[in-house]
Amino acid sequence: MSRTATASTTATASTTVTTGGALPGREYDVTVVGAGVVGSAIARELSRLPLRIALVDASDDVGNGTSKANTAILHTGFDAVPGSLESRLVREGHRLLSAYAADSGIPVEPLGALLVAWDEEQRAALPALADKAVRNGYRAARIAPAEEVRAREPELGPGVLGALDVPGESIICPWTTTLAYATQAVRAGVALHLNCRVQHITSGDIYTLGTSRGPLRTRYLVNAAGLYADEIDRLLGHADFDVTPRRGQLIVFDELARGLVRHILLPVPGALGKGVLVSPTVYGNVMLGPTAEDLDDKTATGSTAEGLALLREKGRRILPALLDEEVTAVYAGLRAATGSDDYAIRARPAQRYVTVGGIRSTGLTASMAIAAHVVELLADAGLPVSGAREPEPVRMPNLGEAFPRPYRDAELIARDPEYGRIVCHCERVTRGEIRDALAQAVPPGSVDGLRRRTRARGGRCQGFHCGAAVRALFEEARR
């Protein structure tokens, strides 16, 4: 892909990504606010239609909010509220995303989950959870006795009384999922405007969005703004829900810890969510978390000594040997809690407006189903949806440790030696991968965005050795 004369725009005949300057003066048929995993999925679904679509985000990259800092689980929906919209969309989304990931090269590992009971009260809750799974349309869950659980997870701490076995749960790469959606959308003609914060909205026959980059005009509007969905709603006169940022702190352990755990280890859920889990990642690490702290500050993504101490206490009971392993990183994400047990997806047909709020940790799994549902709501509001076509297939670079990586592919290296030149030795990331990421249809807006596309600087040294080289390649591409 070639860049235009200005550094703020990446464009070809069919793709446009802008990151600065005044917005184009065109009018859009539909604008999606929020380029997280759900907003990007909606833009991708809308890109199937012969319409003018815009996707805007206040950040410098797609998936740069809640979507980048979740537990990365492809859920079956076994523990959703039966009969809820979330239950239906997670179940359908699991089917859709599983197939999409296989077609698009998004790494998924079907490890299965064990919902572990550590006391009599938790063991007594397992039958009800198994029944709940059936009511959610998932019939493969079963109660496993303590002896079986210990045989399958020999490093578990003492006191295991049994578990609910959920074989359909998987781990997935959340970064690649969001990027795949956005890439397909942009290639199909969606205009992606980054660093574009919506500050006020004037409604009428045409919406005028006052943004940090100037006005944007659109006929239909979709609010997928995550933590800020309630604030966008209020700009249009609605106050159906409040978003409370719920901080989830996590600890990521080194790849040498991977042999300690074979499944996703889930707790019996509590009032604040699914609780603290231990799970492998597709990148070869082991993750412990998250916490669940309701805050007032929607930017409070820092880790705390108290939060990390709580995680270590929980982890010591679940998997004692894990606490002896090296910590690669700690991070925190904010979920959009609303106090409701269901998604806050609202259609306002008279306003040509759809709110997609309250999308919690299951939003990654449900994203494609949410997108299809939103397009149906827009159609009910008058959006023409005839002439749909399938988007051009996309094949994403693999970030998963269980799948072939370029540094091990002799034939690929023979064709292009850049795939044999390792820049980040902790994660075995090559110059060829970094070069490709910087030339994508949706290029990274920062070195952190480059990490989410390649894993560079994500290993045990956290960029101590490769940071300067990675930044130099990033800055060279920007020039």
SVG drawing of the C-alpha trace seen along z (x, -y; Angstrom):
<svg xmlns="http://www.w3.org/2000/svg" viewBox="-40 -21 59 61">
<polyline fill="none" stroke="black" stroke-width="0.4" points="0.0,0.0 1.3,-3.5 0.8,-6.5 -0.5,-9.8 1.5,-13.0 0.4,-13.6 1.4,-11.4 -2.1,-11.6 -3.8,-9.6 -3.4,-6.1 -5.3,-5.5 -5.6,-3.4 -8.4,-3.6 -10.7,-1.5 -9.4,-2.2 -9.1,-5.2 -7.7,-5.6 -7.2,-9.1 -5.5,-9.9 -5.3,-13.7 -6.4,-16.9 -9.9,-18.0 -12.3,-15.2 -13.4,-14.8 -16.5,-16.9 -18.6,-14.0 -21.9,-12.8 -22.2,-9.2 -25.1,-6.9 -24.1,-5.3 -21.5,-6.2 -20.3,-3.9 -18.8,-5.5 -16.2,-3.3 -13.7,-1.1 -13.4,1.6 -14.2,5.3 -17.9,4.6 -17.8,1.4 -15.4,2.8 -17.6,5.9 -20.6,3.6 -18.6,1.6 -17.5,4.9 -21.1,6.1 -22.3,2.7 -19.5,2.8 -21.4,5.6 -24.0,3.0 -23.6,0.5 -23.5,-2.4 -21.1,-5.1 -19.9,-4.0 -17.7,-5.7 -16.1,-4.2 -14.7,-6.8 -12.7,-6.4 -11.2,-8.8 -8.0,-6.7 -5.1,-6.4 -5.9,-2.7 -8.7,-0.2 -9.3,2.0 -7.4,-0.4 -9.9,-0.4 -11.6,2.5 -11.0,4.7 -7.2,4.8 -7.3,5.8 -9.7,8.6 -9.4,12.3 -9.4,13.4 -11.9,16.3 -14.2,17.5 -17.2,18.3 -19.9,20.9 -22.4,18.7 -23.1,21.6 -23.4,19.2 -25.3,16.3 -28.8,15.4 -31.2,17.8 -33.5,16.1 -31.4,12.9 -30.3,11.1 -26.7,11.7 -27.4,15.5 -28.7,15.6 -26.0,13.4 -23.1,15.1 -24.4,18.5 -24.7,17.3 -21.5,15.3 -19.5,18.4 -20.6,20.2 -19.9,17.3 -16.6,16.3 -15.3,19.9 -15.8,20.3 -14.5,16.8 -11.3,17.3 -10.6,20.5 -11.1,18.8 -9.2,15.7 -6.2,17.1 -7.1,15.8 -5.5,18.2 -8.0,20.2 -7.1,23.1 -10.1,25.2 -8.8,26.1 -12.1,26.5 -12.8,25.0 -13.1,26.4 -15.3,24.4 -13.6,25.5 -15.4,25.8 -13.3,25.2 -15.8,25.5 -19.2,27.2 -21.2,24.1 -19.5,24.0 -19.9,27.7 -23.6,27.4 -23.9,24.7 -22.6,26.9 -25.8,28.8 -27.7,25.4 -24.9,24.2 -25.1,27.4 -28.9,26.9 -28.3,23.2 -26.0,24.3 -28.7,26.6 -31.2,23.7 -28.7,21.6 -28.6,24.3 -25.3,25.8 -25.6,29.5 -22.0,30.6 -21.3,29.4 -21.1,32.0 -20.1,32.3 -16.6,33.9 -15.7,35.5 -12.6,34.3 -10.5,37.3 -11.0,36.6 -10.3,32.9 -7.0,33.6 -6.0,36.1 -6.6,33.5 -5.0,30.6 -2.4,32.1 -1.0,28.7 -4.2,27.6 -4.1,26.5 -5.5,28.7 -9.2,28.7 -10.7,29.3 -14.2,30.9 -15.2,31.1 -15.8,29.0 -18.2,28.3 -16.5,29.4 -17.3,27.1 -15.4,28.6 -16.4,25.9 -14.6,23.0 -11.6,21.8 -8.9,19.1 -8.5,16.6 -6.4,13.6 -8.6,10.5 -6.1,8.2 -6.2,10.0 -10.0,10.4 -10.6,6.6 -8.0,5.9 -9.4,8.5 -12.9,6.9 -11.5,3.4 -9.3,4.5 -12.2,6.1 -14.3,3.0 -11.6,0.6 -10.8,2.7 -14.5,2.7 -14.6,-1.1 -15.4,-2.0 -13.7,-5.3 -11.9,-4.8 -11.2,-8.1 -9.0,-7.8 -8.0,-10.5 -11.6,-11.6 -13.5,-12.1 -17.2,-12.9 -17.9,-16.0 -21.4,-17.0 -24.2,-15.9 -26.8,-18.0 -29.7,-15.9 -32.3,-16.4 -32.7,-15.0 -28.9,-14.6 -26.8,-14.2 -23.8,-16.5 -21.2,-15.1 -19.0,-17.7 -15.6,-15.9 -12.1,-16.9 -11.3,-16.9 -14.3,-18.9 -17.9,-18.1 -19.0,-14.8 -22.4,-14.4 -24.4,-11.1 -27.9,-9.9 -27.8,-7.0 -25.8,-6.6 -24.6,-3.6 -23.2,-4.2 -20.6,-1.5 -18.5,-3.7 -17.9,-1.2 -17.1,-3.0 -18.5,-6.2 -21.7,-4.8 -23.8,-6.3 -22.3,-9.7 -23.0,-9.5 -26.6,-8.4 -27.0,-11.6 -26.0,-13.8 -29.1,-12.5 -31.4,-12.9 -31.4,-9.4 -30.4,-8.2 -31.4,-4.5 -28.2,-3.3 -25.0,-4.5 -21.6,-2.9 -19.5,-2.2 -15.9,-1.3 -15.1,2.0 -11.4,2.4 -9.9,5.9 -6.2,6.2 -4.3,9.2 -0.9,10.8 0.8,12.4 3.3,15.1 6.2,16.2 5.9,18.9 7.8,21.3 4.7,21.5 2.6,22.8 3.1,26.5 1.4,25.9 -2.1,25.7 -4.1,27.5 -7.5,25.9 -9.1,22.6 -9.6,22.7 -12.7,20.7 -14.2,20.0 -17.8,20.3 -19.1,16.9 -20.0,14.2 -22.1,11.0 -19.3,9.0 -18.7,11.4 -16.8,14.6 -14.2,13.9 -10.4,14.7 -9.4,17.3 -6.2,19.0 -5.9,19.4 -3.3,20.0 -3.1,17.5 -2.6,18.1 0.7,16.4 2.1,19.1 1.7,17.3 -0.4,18.0 -2.8,15.3 -4.2,14.8 -7.1,12.4 -9.1,10.3 -10.1,8.3 -13.5,6.6 -13.3,3.1 -16.1,0.6 -14.6,-2.9 -15.6,-6.4 -12.7,-7.2 -13.0,-5.8 -9.3,-6.3 -8.0,-4.4 -6.2,-1.6 -3.3,-1.5 -2.4,1.6 -2.4,1.4 -0.4,3.1 -3.7,4.2 -5.1,5.6 -2.0,7.6 -1.7,8.9 -5.4,10.1 -4.6,11.9 -1.5,13.6 -3.6,14.7 -6.3,16.2 -3.7,17.7 -1.9,19.4 -5.0,21.4 -5.8,22.2 -2.4,23.1 0.3,22.8 3.3,23.5 2.3,20.6 3.4,18.1 7.0,19.4 7.1,18.4 8.4,15.2 5.9,12.4 6.1,11.0 3.7,8.2 0.8,6.8 -2.0,4.8 -5.6,3.6 -8.6,3.2 -11.9,1.5 -15.2,3.2 -18.4,1.3 -20.6,2.4 -24.2,1.1 -25.7,2.9 -27.8,5.0 -27.6,8.7 -28.0,8.1 -26.6,6.0 -28.0,2.5 -28.7,2.6 -31.5,0.1 -33.0,-1.0 -34.5,-4.4 -36.1,-4.1 -37.5,-7.6 -34.0,-9.0 -32.2,-6.5 -30.1,-5.6 -28.9,-2.4 -27.1,-2.2 -24.8,0.8 -24.0,0.5 -23.2,2.6 -21.1,5.0 -19.1,6.9 -16.4,9.6 -18.6,11.7 -18.6,9.0 -15.6,10.5 -17.4,13.8 -20.8,12.2 -19.3,9.5 -20.4,10.9 -23.8,11.7 -24.2,8.3 -23.2,6.8 -25.9,8.7 -28.5,7.8 -27.6,4.1 -27.9,4.1 -31.4,5.7 -32.3,2.9 -31.1,0.3 -33.1,1.9 -36.2,1.7 -35.4,-2.0 -35.4,-2.4 -31.8,-1.8 -31.8,-0.1 -30.1,3.3 -30.5,4.7 -27.6,5.6 -25.5,7.1 -22.3,8.8 -19.7,10.9 -16.5,8.9 -13.2,9.9 -11.7,12.6 -8.8,11.7 -5.9,13.8 -4.3,12.4 -0.7,12.9 -0.6,15.6 0.3,14.5 -0.5,17.9 2.2,20.1 0.4,23.3 0.5,22.4 3.4,21.9 5.4,18.7 7.6,17.1 10.9,17.6 10.5,21.4 9.4,21.4 12.5,22.3 10.7,22.0 9.2,18.6 12.7,17.4 14.2,18.6 11.7,16.6 12.1,13.5 15.1,13.4 13.4,10.6 11.3,13.4 14.5,14.9 15.9,11.7 14.6,11.6 14.2,8.2 12.3,9.2 14.1,12.3 11.7,12.9 8.7,13.3 10.7,14.3 9.3,11.5 11.0,10.8 11.7,7.7 9.4,9.2 6.4,9.3 7.1,5.8 7.4,4.6 4.1,6.2 2.3,4.8 3.4,1.3 2.1,1.7 -1.3,3.1 -4.6,1.5 -5.0,0.4 -1.5,-0.3 -0.6,-0.8 -0.8,-4.2 1.9,-3.6 4.5,-1.1 1.9,0.5 -0.3,0.9 2.6,2.6 3.0,4.9 -0.7,6.0 0.0,6.8 3.3,8.7 4.0,9.4 7.2,7.3 8.1,5.9 5.6,8.2 8.0,10.8 9.9,11.3 12.1,8.2 9.2,6.0 11.3,4.3 14.4,3.7 16.6,5.2 14.5,4.6 12.6,1.5 14.9,-0.9 15.1,1.2 11.3,1.6 10.7,-2.1 13.2,-2.9 11.3,-0.7 8.0,-2.2 9.3,-5.8 10.9,-5.0 7.6,-3.8 5.8,-6.9 8.2,-9.1"/>
</svg>
